[in-house]
Amino acid sequence: VVKVNSDCLVISVDGLELFANRTINVKTGDPVTLAIRPEKLRITGELEGKSFGNQIRGKMVDAVFFGSVVKYYLRISENITMVAEDKITDESNARSIKIGDGVTLAFTRESLNVFPE
């Protein structure tokens, strides 16, 4: 935790600055564990992603289809891989992201869960 505000936390992870609602009592310097449900992550364009509060750039490393759901595996840094989940209602709304493509992941600070270590 790098900063504690009255309503939110600023957390540094591998050089990334993330924002989360202040739902636990922590102080600056405290280590925390972060978790987010895959369906809360959105693959967006950079401008669209600004409305979410948190944006992370990454690279597509894999996509796995489970019927009408696809899980995108995104390398954020050498130490972090995140999984975004998307529902596909028909082939026309399947994303045309290829392995190796750069992507922007966006999510709200409300969707980022913070746990004390």
C-alpha positions as CSV (number, residue, x, y, z in Angstrom):
1,V,0.0,0.0,0.0
2,V,1.6,3.3,-1.1
3,K,-1.2,5.7,-0.1
4,V,-4.3,5.5,2.1
5,N,-7.1,8.0,1.3
6,S,-10.4,8.4,3.2
7,D,-12.2,6.2,0.6
8,C,-9.6,4.5,-1.4
9,L,-6.2,2.8,-1.4
10,V,-3.4,3.2,-3.8
11,I,-1.4,0.0,-4.2
12,S,1.8,-0.6,-6.2
13,V,2.2,-4.0,-7.8
14,D,5.3,-4.7,-10.0
15,G,5.5,-1.0,-10.8
16,L,1.8,-0.6,-11.6
17,E,-0.3,1.8,-9.5
18,L,-3.8,0.4,-8.8
19,F,-6.8,1.9,-7.0
20,A,-9.1,0.0,-4.7
21,N,-12.0,1.0,-2.4
22,R,-10.9,1.2,1.2
23,T,-12.6,-1.8,2.7
24,I,-10.0,-2.9,5.2
25,N,-8.0,-1.0,7.8
26,V,-4.4,-0.8,6.5
27,K,-1.6,1.8,6.6
28,T,1.0,2.9,4.1
29,G,3.6,0.3,3.7
30,D,1.4,-2.7,4.7
31,P,1.6,-5.7,2.3
32,V,-1.7,-6.8,0.9
33,T,-3.0,-9.5,-1.4
34,L,-5.2,-8.5,-4.4
35,A,-7.9,-10.5,-6.2
36,I,-10.3,-9.8,-8.9
37,R,-12.9,-12.0,-10.6
38,P,-12.1,-12.6,-14.3
39,E,-15.5,-11.4,-15.4
40,K,-14.8,-8.0,-13.8
41,L,-11.9,-7.4,-16.2
42,R,-12.7,-5.6,-19.5
43,I,-10.5,-5.6,-22.5
44,T,-10.9,-2.1,-23.8
45,G,-9.4,0.6,-26.0
46,E,-7.3,3.1,-24.1
47,L,-9.9,5.9,-24.2
48,E,-12.7,3.7,-23.2
49,G,-10.7,2.2,-20.4
50,K,-10.2,5.6,-18.7
51,S,-13.8,5.5,-17.3
52,F,-13.0,2.3,-15.3
53,G,-10.3,3.9,-13.0
54,N,-7.7,1.2,-13.3
55,Q,-6.0,0.4,-16.6
56,I,-3.2,-2.1,-17.3
57,R,-1.4,-2.8,-20.5
58,G,-0.6,-6.4,-21.3
59,K,0.0,-8.9,-24.1
60,M,-2.3,-11.7,-25.1
61,V,-0.6,-15.1,-24.4
62,D,-3.5,-17.5,-24.7
63,A,-7.2,-17.8,-25.3
64,V,-9.3,-20.8,-24.2
65,F,-12.8,-21.3,-25.3
66,F,-15.4,-23.0,-22.9
67,G,-18.6,-23.1,-25.0
68,S,-20.0,-19.6,-24.9
69,V,-17.2,-18.3,-22.6
70,V,-13.7,-17.4,-23.6
71,K,-10.8,-16.9,-21.1
72,Y,-8.1,-14.5,-22.3
73,Y,-4.7,-15.0,-20.6
74,L,-2.8,-11.7,-20.5
75,R,0.8,-11.2,-19.5
76,I,1.0,-7.9,-17.5
77,S,4.6,-8.2,-16.4
78,E,7.3,-10.9,-15.9
79,N,5.6,-11.9,-12.7
80,I,1.9,-11.3,-13.4
81,T,-0.5,-13.0,-15.7
82,M,-4.2,-12.1,-15.5
83,V,-7.3,-13.9,-16.9
84,A,-10.2,-11.9,-18.4
85,E,-13.4,-13.7,-19.1
86,D,-15.9,-12.8,-21.9
87,K,-19.2,-14.3,-23.0
88,I,-19.8,-14.9,-26.6
89,T,-23.4,-14.8,-27.8
90,D,-22.5,-15.5,-31.4
91,E,-19.4,-15.5,-33.6
92,S,-19.8,-11.9,-34.6
93,N,-19.1,-10.6,-31.1
94,A,-16.0,-12.8,-30.5
95,R,-12.9,-10.5,-30.1
96,S,-10.4,-10.6,-32.9
97,I,-7.4,-10.5,-30.5
98,K,-4.5,-12.6,-31.5
99,I,-1.7,-14.2,-29.4
100,G,1.0,-11.5,-29.1
101,D,-1.4,-8.6,-29.5
102,G,-1.1,-5.7,-26.9
103,V,-4.3,-5.1,-25.0
104,T,-5.6,-2.7,-22.3
105,L,-7.3,-4.3,-19.3
106,A,-9.7,-2.0,-17.4
107,F,-11.5,-2.5,-14.1
108,T,-13.2,-0.4,-11.4
109,R,-11.7,0.1,-8.0
110,E,-14.9,-1.5,-6.6
111,S,-14.0,-4.8,-8.3
112,L,-10.5,-5.0,-6.8
113,N,-10.6,-7.0,-3.6
114,V,-7.9,-6.3,-1.0
115,F,-6.9,-8.7,1.8
116,P,-4.4,-8.1,4.5
117,E,-1.3,-10.4,4.6
